[in-house]
Amino acid sequence: MDQTVLPTRRPARKSGTTPTRRHRKTEQRRQQIFSGALSCFEQKGYHETTVADIAAAAGVSSGLIYQYFNDKRDLLFQVILEILEAYNRDVPSALIGVKDPLERLQAAAIAYYKVIDQRVQATLFAYRESASLEKEQIAILKSKELQTNQLIVDCVLECERAGFCMDVDPELATYWIINSAHAWGLKNWRLRKVISFEDYARKTLGVIIRGMLNDAGEAHFSRHNLLDGRPL
């Protein structure tokens, strides 16, 4: 009796896009709409801008916008939320493989600064228009902000446990870093004319972080300084 085993035939792949490709296309569409919305909001203001204006600026149909967002206020909310989500992506990513507590604090702060630098217009817009959101949406943003702040708070606490810091409040120290980062966005119209982003980050973070350190921290910082002129 012939017992030859026939090769198993693999099922043919279905044609069409893969989940990864679909996700990438979805994100590209969202960013396209975000860009169009920010352009319109800058030119006409949030309240005067219509969904049709956003669609025209983004090069899509109004119907497509409603596939991604419930309404104009939801789009506003998502634009601001995207900034906070960027902190949650970029700060942990910057800490991968970094073990030294002071280097981790510097890396986290630099990553936070970079999010602002890459989204200056969105940052200005968020400050100006967030009052137009519903209370529930504002509550979500506040909760998300505290979540992103904790990423830096944890780094400050690591430095304290290592014996590098004076007696500073970790949350207050975190807001020193955060507020100085936001200042780059809020006053970018002037700051970009007098200093580069990297020099602003180096000088400002140098003052803030060194102002937190005790003698042991200063000695350690001299050997683990990520703000010494190397590319950020």
Secondary structure, 3 states (H helix, E strand, C coil): CCCCCCCCCCCCCCCCCCHHHHHHHHHHHHHHHHHHHHHHHHHHCCCCCCHHHHHHHHCCCHHHHHHHCCCHHHHHHHHHHHHHHHHHHHHHHHHCCCCCHHHHHHHHHHHHHHHHHHCHHHHHHHHHHHHHCCHHHHHHHHHHHHHHHHHHHHHHHHHHHCCCECCCCHHHHHHHHHHHHHHHHHCHHHHHHHCCHHHHHHHHHHHHHHCCECHHHHHHHCCCCCCCCCCC
